[in-house]
Amino acid sequence: MELRYKRVLLKLSGEALAGAGHTGFDETAMAAICGGIKAAHALGAQIGIVVGGGNFWRGRSSGEMDRMAADRIGMLATVMNAVAVKDMLRRLGVPAVVLTSAVMPQVADTFTSEKAVAALEAGQVAVFGGGTGCPLFSTDTASALRAVEIGADVMLKATMVDGVYDKDPHKYPDAVKYDTLTFTRVLDERLAVMDAAAAALCRENALPCLVFDLGDAQNIARAVRGEPIGTLVRE
């Protein structure tokens, strides 16, 4: 089957890996998500993944904690998640490799765009840990950055809602879903799609972003096929 997007960057939240427990790993949730990745990989898609760390760490432990220290702990949490996602993918028969932003040879190889592209072209799923490697930047920004670095056709942002709305659909029953948006509008109206740095990076590099619901992990395969799901953000 022809793919609309051959090479993709999938952004996963750490919370998605925790399932109903909201912390740590939930084997059932992880198997479902990685099963969706397997289905997309089986179609021939080249898949890079950036995973957040919110199932282990989010923000500072207190108002007194140094922001740089807190962000570094968060980056380490994403490395743990990357290793776990790789392990689950391999258990499902999908070849995968972890590449980290910081040098930690006992854990994984260090990211370069050349290594990442080589892994993708060899049929491996490349899981990127450690965010951008710098504090103050979110994993949304890391996703946009890695997507540009690997030459992805699209950034797939898997969320717990089926797209982008003008207001929180969990709170407001009259919330209106957008089928398409521009990054300029996201920035101007401060819509809750991604942080401003990530949106600006996508806009500057003509990188579209598809926001969709991960509640059904098979939506990952639907997304790479170009089926009409979620909200497509592009300039």
SULMOMO-V318228 format. One record per helix or strand of 3 or more residues. SS is the DSSP state (H for helix, E for strand). FROM is the first residue (numbers start at 0). TO is the last residue. If there is no record, write none. Layout:
# SULMOMO-V318228
ss,from,to
SS,FROM,TO
SS,FROM,TO
This chain:
# SULMOMO-V318228
ss,from,to
E,6,11
H,13,20
H,26,41
E,45,50
H,66,90
E,95,99
H,112,120
E,124,128
H,138,149
E,153,158
H,182,188
H,195,203
E,207,212
H,218,224
E,230,232
